[in-house]
């Protein structure tokens, strides 16, 4: 790169690269279930336990209560590809889903 000074080109020095690589992690995508008047508590709990890895009955019940009382709950967060799968499975099961969020 060069800068113009009084009609002459003057070289601009650039700092040397340090050789360090800055690693950025991929964002976690949030799978969010929304409250609706269509699904029963039992159905939501069942779907969460069926499709979300590591989900147990107590956590599924707590999340379902959060969905009911607060209007939504993040039921899973992680890499985009997995988030898309869980989102699609819950949507196909009839749950009302928010769009995936990074």
C-alpha positions in Angstrom: 0.0 0.0 0.0 1.2 3.5 -0.7 0.2 6.9 0.3 0.5 10.1 -1.7 2.5 12.9 -0.1 2.9 16.1 -2.0 2.5 14.4 -5.4 5.0 11.6 -4.6 4.2 8.0 -3.7 5.5 7.0 -0.3 5.5 3.4 0.8 3.5 2.5 3.9 4.9 0.0 6.2 2.6 -2.7 7.4 3.2 -4.5 10.7 4.6 -8.0 10.4 2.2 -10.9 11.0 2.6 -12.6 14.3 1.9 -16.1 12.9 -0.8 -16.6 15.5 -4.1 -17.9 14.4 -7.2 -16.4 16.0 -9.8 -19.2 16.3 -13.4 -18.2 16.3 -15.9 -20.7 17.5 -19.1 -21.3 15.6 -22.1 -19.7 17.3 -24.4 -22.0 19.2 -27.9 -22.1 17.6 -30.9 -22.0 19.9 -33.8 -24.3 19.5 -36.8 -22.4 20.9 -40.3 -23.9 21.5 -43.1 -21.4 21.6 -46.4 -21.6 23.6 -49.5 -22.4 21.7 -53.1 -23.6 22.3 -52.7 -26.7 20.3 -50.3 -29.0 22.2 -50.9 -30.6 25.6 -48.2 -30.6 28.3 -47.9 -34.3 27.9 -47.2 -34.0 24.2 -44.6 -31.3 24.6 -42.8 -33.3 27.4 -42.9 -36.4 25.3 -41.5 -34.7 22.2 -38.7 -33.0 24.2 -37.7 -36.4 25.7 -37.9 -38.1 22.3 -36.0 -35.7 20.2 -33.6 -33.7 22.4 -30.5 -35.8 23.5 -30.0 -36.1 27.2 -33.5 -34.8 28.0 -35.1 -36.3 31.1 -38.6 -36.1 32.4 -37.9 -33.5 35.1 -36.1 -31.1 32.7 -38.7 -31.6 30.0 -41.5 -30.8 32.6 -39.6 -27.7 33.7 -39.1 -26.5 30.2 -42.8 -27.2 29.3 -43.8 -25.1 32.3 -41.5 -22.3 31.2 -43.0 -22.5 27.7 -46.5 -22.2 29.1 -45.8 -19.4 31.6 -43.2 -17.3 29.7 -44.3 -18.0 26.2 -41.1 -19.8 25.1 -38.1 -21.7 26.2 -34.7 -22.6 24.8 -34.8 -26.4 24.8 -31.4 -26.9 23.2 -28.4 -24.9 22.0 -25.4 -26.1 20.0 -24.0 -26.5 16.5 -26.1 -25.4 13.6 -26.5 -28.8 11.9 -27.8 -30.5 15.1 -30.0 -27.5 15.9 -31.6 -27.8 12.5 -32.3 -31.5 13.0 -33.9 -31.0 16.4 -35.8 -28.0 15.2 -37.2 -29.9 12.2 -38.1 -33.0 14.3 -40.0 -30.9 16.9 -41.8 -28.9 14.1 -42.8 -32.2 12.4 -44.2 -33.4 15.8 -46.5 -30.4 15.8 -44.7 -28.1 18.2 -44.7 -24.4 17.5 -41.2 -23.3 16.9 -39.4 -20.0 16.7 -36.9 -19.6 13.9 -33.4 -20.9 14.7 -31.2 -18.2 16.4 -27.5 -18.1 16.4 
